[in-house]
Structures are given as structure tokens and as C-alpha cells.
Amino acid sequence: MANCHNQFVDFNSTISLTSDRKAKLKKSRKRLRDRVRDDFKENHPNEIKPKFGSQGSSEMRTGINPIVRVVDEDGEEKRLTKYDTDDGVYFVGPLEKRKAVQTYHDWIWDAVNGHTSIPPVDKNTCVRTLFSDGHHIDQPIYFMDENNDEHPWLAHRKHGWILSDPKEFYQWFNDQAAKNEQLRRLVKYLKAWCDYVNFDNDSKKMPTGFIITIWASDNFSAADRDDVSLKNTLENIYNSLSGKFQCLRPTTPKGEDVMEGYSYEKYFMDKLKSFLESARQAINETNQKNACFKWQKHFGARFSCSTAKDEDEGAKSYSIAPVIANNAKSA
């Protein structure tokens, strides 16, 4: 079997956030927190003061540099990498002091507006602040009744107050990854695959990183090599979804099918099947370069094959010519 473990390790380094980008996210997050705090002191002095909690891929250490397509003023297409983090804004106090969902969204939007030259975006689940270099900070808003709630409620503009506990989720994942760090790398590989597929097709979308994280965790198969582990995990995911296409949330609200509203089931399953078939072929290959190209087909050029050898693994080399028997015949 061709061994592409080292190519995957290099790929992990390529798609992972650099220390500089992590530092930039932390700096942006701190400044936005300061703006929100200052705004509440000045404009809402009698309201519950906001608290903050980082969440998502930054807490799970599964963030990647996604590929995005942009068109410049001359109409030329370019590829850029964008990166982000989620920073929850929490209001903890008596229920009678809770405001309407849109009120909290408006307050946070007003607080961060003007921090960058790009106006913030008021999304259903968060307020997003965009930065000119491509990164952004999402600030979902939560409320907890200090007397009754064990878990926070998300301020969702479309669905109202939704029970949601992001801290419980990332702790659940970190507990899984603590058993084997290979799981974190596999999540990033699968997110990078979805990202590459999304880049080539804007009309249909692959599942979110949140969903991919659950599927990878539920179907993870450890191995000595990342390529073997990924192939086996893909097998498990495909078999599981072939039985029933769903993704059940493992934490509050536990058992919720988070695939609700996803309309590209056949599209995703076709992409997954193609990826799995290439993974099987790559593992069964004897030529490392050929195997690497099969993986690269689903990851794009960021999955480099420059270090893969164009020779059959296990082939012998000789420092002197082998002895040929006198009765040897031409093939």
C-alpha cells in the first residue's frame, strides 16, 4: 500500500491557522469586546452587562484557512483565504430583564459598527464584523436566567430564543480528541475537502464544519497513518448516512437533527462516494505519487504531491547489476 501519511501531515500544516493569524483573531476579538463593554457603559448603563466566551473551532483547535473566490475591479478572479472565530456575548440575569431578540442584535450591531470600514452584518445567529484582510468575528448572543437556566438560549432572529450550549459542545469534542489527537487532523481534512468542493460549486453547499465535526467524531477510526484513518472514517460515515441521512447533536439540545433545512443530500452523498472511492484506490496503490494525486483530486493544489515518490513502494534497488543466469530468457 502506498503510504501518504507524510503528505497529510504537511497538508495539515498548510491548512492550519498560523500563529500570526491566531494572534490577529485574538486581538480583533479583544477590541470588539472592549467596544461592546464601553457601549453598554455609555448607552445602556441600567441593563445587564455583557460577558464573553470564545467558542467554535478556536476552542477545538480545528480552524482552517478556507479558500474563497473573489473578483477584483478588473473582473479578474482571485483565490484568497479567509479565517474567523466565534465569540459569544452572554447576558446573565433575571428573566424579567431579558429583552427581545432583535433588541440585543441591534445593540451589538450598534456597538461594533464603525470598528472597521465595512459595516457589520446582522445574521440570524450572530452579528458579524468583517475586516479588510479577510478575517471576521462572529458574535452570537445568549441569555441565561440566573435563577433557572442550566444552559444558555441563543438569540436567533428567525426562530426566537433557541436552547444552545456551545461550551458544552466544544468540551464534548475536546474529550473525544483527548483520546487521540488524530481526530483533530481528520476534522480539518474533512473541512478542507468541503471547502474545496464549495469553491468549485457556488450553487450547492456542503455541510457546515459543525456537522462535519459531529460526523467525524461519531465515525472516527484511528490508525497509525492519517491516510488509512481518513479512508476508514469515510467508510464509516458513508455507511452510517446510507442508512439514514442525519446528524444528531450530541449536546444541548441533545438528539436534535441539525441537518434540518439541508437540501443537497444526493449532491453530498455523490461527493462523499467519489471521495471514498478515490481513498480506497489511493490506499491500494503501490506508487506513492499516483496515490497522492488521487487524494489531491479532492483537496486541490494545497495538498502537495511534491514529496511523493514516483516509484512502487517495496521495489528493491541494487548497487550492482544482479547476476543473470545463463539460461535466462527474454520476457
MISE-447908 format. One record per residue (C-alpha): residue in three letters; z, y, x. Coordinates in steps of 0.25 Angstrom, whole numbers, always signed. Each point is the difference from the previous one (the first is absolute). Example, Ala and Ser with C-alpha at 12.3 -4.5 7.8 and 13.67 -1.06 7.14 Angstrom:
2
code,pz,py,px
ala,+31,-18,+49 .
ser,-2,+14,+6 .
//
This chain:
331
code,pz,py,px
met,+0,+0,+0 .
ala,-4,+14,+5 .
asn,+13,+8,+2 .
cys,-1,+15,-4 .
his,+15,+2,+0 .
asn,-1,+11,+12 .
gln,-11,+7,-8 .
phe,+9,+1,-12 .
val,+11,+5,+9 .
asp,-9,+11,+5 .
phe,-4,+3,-14 .
asn,+14,+2,-4 .
ser,+1,+11,+10 .
thr,-12,+6,-4 .
ile,+3,+2,-15 .
ser,+15,+3,+2 .
leu,+5,+14,+0 .
thr,+2,+6,+13 .
ser,+14,+6,+4 .
asp,-6,+14,+0 .
arg,-5,-2,-15 .
lys,+14,-6,-4 .
ala,+6,+12,+6 .
lys,-9,+9,-7 .
leu,+3,-6,-13 .
lys,+15,+1,+2 .
lys,-2,+15,+4 .
ser,-8,+2,-13 .
arg,+10,-7,-8 .
lys,+12,+8,+5 .
arg,-7,+13,-2 .
leu,-4,-4,-15 .
arg,+15,-4,-2 .
asp,+4,+14,+5 .
arg,-9,+7,-9 .
val,+5,-8,-12 .
arg,+14,+3,+3 .
asp,-2,+14,+3 .
asp,-8,+2,-13 .
phe,+11,-6,-8 .
lys,+11,+8,+6 .
glu,-8,+13,-3 .
asn,-7,-4,-14 .
his,+9,-11,-6 .
pro,+14,+3,+5 .
asn,+6,-7,-12 .
glu,-8,-12,+0 .
ile,+3,-14,+6 .
lys,-3,+2,+15 .
pro,-11,-10,+5 .
lys,+2,-11,+10 .
phe,-10,-7,+8 .
gly,-4,-15,+4 .
ser,-11,-5,+9 .
gln,-7,-12,-6 .
gly,-13,-8,+0 .
ser,-8,-5,+12 .
ser,+8,+9,+10 .
glu,+13,-7,-4 .
met,-7,-13,+1 .
arg,-8,+3,+13 .
thr,-13,-4,-6 .
gly,-7,+13,+0 .
ile,-15,+0,+5 .
asn,-10,+10,+3 .
pro,-10,-1,-12 .
ile,-14,+3,+1 .
val,-6,+11,-9 .
arg,-14,+6,-2 .
val,-2,+15,+0 .
val,-12,+8,-1 .
asp,-1,+13,+8 .
glu,-6,+13,-3 .
asp,-13,-4,+6 .
gly,+0,-13,-9 .
glu,+2,-9,+11 .
glu,+10,-12,-2 .
lys,+11,-2,+9 .
arg,+12,-10,+1 .
leu,+14,+5,+1 .
thr,+13,-6,+0 .
lys,+11,+4,-10 .
tyr,+14,-4,+0 .
asp,+12,+3,-9 .
thr,+15,-3,-3 .
asp,+8,+1,-13 .
asp,+13,+8,-1 .
gly,+7,-2,-13 .
val,+7,+12,-7 .
tyr,+13,-4,-7 .
phe,+8,+7,-10 .
val,+13,-7,-3 .
gly,+9,+6,-11 .
pro,+5,-1,-14 .
leu,-11,-4,-10 .
glu,+1,+12,-8 .
lys,-4,+8,+11 .
arg,-13,-7,+2 .
lys,-13,+8,-2 .
ala,-14,-4,-5 .
val,-9,-8,+9 .
gln,-10,+12,+1 .
thr,+11,+10,+3 .
tyr,+4,-8,+12 .
his,-15,-1,+5 .
asp,-2,+15,-3 .
trp,+13,+3,+9 .
ile,-4,-8,+11 .
trp,-14,+4,+0 .
asp,+4,+15,+0 .
ala,+10,-3,+11 .
val,-11,-6,+10 .
asn,-12,+9,-5 .
gly,-4,+9,+12 .
his,+6,-9,+11 .
thr,-15,-4,+4 .
ser,-13,+7,-3 .
ile,-3,-11,-10 .
pro,+6,+1,-14 .
pro,+9,-12,-3 .
val,-5,-11,-10 .
asp,+9,-3,-12 .
lys,-3,-15,-2 .
asn,+6,-9,-10 .
thr,+10,-6,+9 .
cys,+3,+11,+10 .
val,-3,+13,+6 .
arg,-10,-1,+12 .
thr,+0,+10,+11 .
leu,-13,+0,+8 .
phe,-1,+4,+15 .
ser,-13,+5,+7 .
asp,+0,-11,+10 .
gly,-1,-11,-11 .
his,+14,-5,-2 .
his,+8,+2,-13 .
ile,+14,-1,-5 .
asp,+3,-6,-14 .
gln,+13,+4,-7 .
pro,+3,-8,-12 .
ile,+11,+5,-8 .
tyr,+12,-8,-5 .
phe,+12,+2,-9 .
met,+13,-9,+0 .
asp,+11,+2,-11 .
glu,+12,+0,+9 .
asn,+9,-7,-10 .
asn,-9,-11,-5 .
asp,-12,-3,+9 .
glu,-1,-10,+11 .
his,-15,+3,+2 .
pro,-8,+13,+0 .
trp,-10,+4,-10 .
leu,-14,+5,+5 .
ala,-5,+13,-7 .
his,-14,-5,-4 .
arg,-9,+11,-6 .
lys,-7,-10,-9 .
his,+11,-11,-4 .
gly,+12,+9,+1 .
trp,+13,-6,+7 .
ile,-3,-13,+6 .
leu,+10,-9,+6 .
ser,-3,-1,+15 .
asp,+8,-3,+13 .
pro,-9,+2,+13 .
lys,+12,-2,+9 .
glu,+3,-14,-6 .
phe,-15,-4,+2 .
tyr,+0,+4,+15 .
gln,+13,-7,+2 .
trp,-6,-12,-6 .
phe,-12,+0,+9 .
asn,+8,+3,+12 .
asp,+8,-12,-3 .
gln,-12,-9,+0 .
ala,-6,+6,+12 .
ala,+13,-1,+8 .
lys,-2,-15,-1 .
asn,-14,+1,+7 .
glu,-6,+13,+5 .
gln,-13,-6,-1 .
leu,+0,+4,-15 .
arg,+0,+15,+3 .
arg,-13,-2,+8 .
leu,-7,-8,-11 .
val,+3,+10,-10 .
lys,-6,+11,+9 .
tyr,-12,-10,+2 .
leu,-2,-1,-15 .
lys,+2,+14,-3 .
ala,-11,+3,+11 .
trp,-9,-10,-7 .
cys,+1,+7,-13 .
asp,-2,+13,+6 .
tyr,-13,-4,+7 .
val,-5,-6,-13 .
asn,+4,+13,-8 .
phe,-7,+8,+10 .
asp,-13,-7,-2 .
asn,+1,+1,-16 .
asp,+6,+12,-6 .
ser,-3,-4,-14 .
lys,+9,-13,+0 .
lys,+14,+0,+6 .
met,+8,-11,+7 .
pro,+15,-1,-4 .
thr,+10,+9,+6 .
gly,+8,-2,+12 .
phe,+13,-2,-9 .
ile,-7,-12,-6 .
ile,-6,-6,+13 .
thr,+14,+1,+5 .
ile,+6,-9,-11 .
trp,-12,-10,+1 .
ala,+1,-1,+15 .
ser,+15,-2,-1 .
asp,+0,-10,-11 .
asn,-11,-8,+6 .
phe,+3,+2,+15 .
ser,-3,-12,+9 .
ala,+6,+1,+14 .
ala,-8,-5,+13 .
asp,+0,+1,+15 .
arg,-13,+8,-1 .
asp,-3,+12,-10 .
asp,-14,-5,-3 .
val,+6,-13,-5 .
ser,+11,+6,-7 .
leu,-10,+10,-7 .
lys,-9,-11,-4 .
asn,+11,-9,-6 .
thr,+6,+12,-7 .
leu,-14,+4,-6 .
glu,-1,-15,-5 .
asn,+14,+2,-7 .
ile,-4,+13,-6 .
tyr,-13,-5,-5 .
asn,+6,-13,-6 .
ser,+11,+8,-7 .
leu,-9,+10,-6 .
ser,-10,-10,-4 .
gly,+11,-6,-9 .
lys,+4,+13,-6 .
phe,-4,+14,+5 .
gln,+13,+8,+0 .
cys,+9,+7,+9 .
leu,+15,-1,-4 .
arg,+9,+11,+5 .
pro,+12,-7,+8 .
thr,+10,+11,-2 .
thr,+4,+10,-11 .
pro,-7,-1,-10 .
lys,-1,-15,+4 .
gly,-11,-8,-5 .
glu,-9,+12,-4 .
asp,-14,-4,+1 .
val,-5,+12,+9 .
met,-15,-4,-2 .
glu,+0,+7,-13 .
gly,-11,+9,-2 .
tyr,-8,-6,+12 .
ser,-14,-3,-5 .
tyr,-7,-6,+12 .
glu,+5,-14,+0 .
lys,-13,-7,+2 .
tyr,-4,+10,+11 .
phe,+13,-2,+8 .
met,-1,-15,-2 .
asp,-14,+0,+6 .
lys,+4,+8,+12 .
leu,+12,-9,+2 .
lys,-8,-13,-1 .
ser,-10,+6,+10 .
phe,+11,+4,+10 .
leu,+6,-14,-1 .
glu,-13,-7,+2 .
ser,-2,+9,+13 .
ala,+14,-3,+4 .
arg,-2,-15,-1 .
gln,-13,+1,+8 .
ala,+7,+8,+11 .
ile,+11,-10,+1 .
asn,-10,-11,+1 .
glu,-9,+7,+10 .
thr,+1,-5,+15 .
asn,-7,+13,+5 .
gln,+10,+11,+0 .
lys,-10,+12,-1 .
asn,-6,-7,-12 .
ala,+13,-1,-6 .
cys,+4,+14,+3 .
phe,-13,+5,-7 .
lys,+4,-8,-13 .
trp,+13,+8,+0 .
gln,-7,+13,+3 .
lys,-9,-1,-12 .
his,+12,+2,-9 .
phe,+8,+10,+9 .
gly,-11,+9,+5 .
ala,-2,+5,+14 .
arg,+14,+3,+2 .
phe,+2,-15,+2 .
ser,-5,+0,+14 .
cys,-7,-13,+6 .
ser,-2,+6,+14 .
thr,+10,-9,+6 .
ala,-5,-13,-7 .
lys,-6,-10,+9 .
asp,-15,-4,-3 .
glu,+3,-15,+3 .
asp,+6,-12,-6 .
glu,+15,-2,+1 .
gly,+3,-12,+8 .
ala,-13,+0,+7 .
lys,+2,-4,+15 .
ser,-5,+8,+12 .
tyr,-3,-6,+14 .
ser,+2,+6,+14 .
ile,-11,-10,+5 .
ala,-11,-7,-7 .
pro,+4,-13,-7 .
val,-5,-13,+6 .
ile,-12,-6,-7 .
ala,-1,-15,+0 .
asn,-13,-5,+5 .
asn,-4,-7,-13 .
ala,+3,+13,-8 .
lys,-12,+3,-10 .
ser,-4,+13,-5 .
ala,+4,+4,-14 .
//
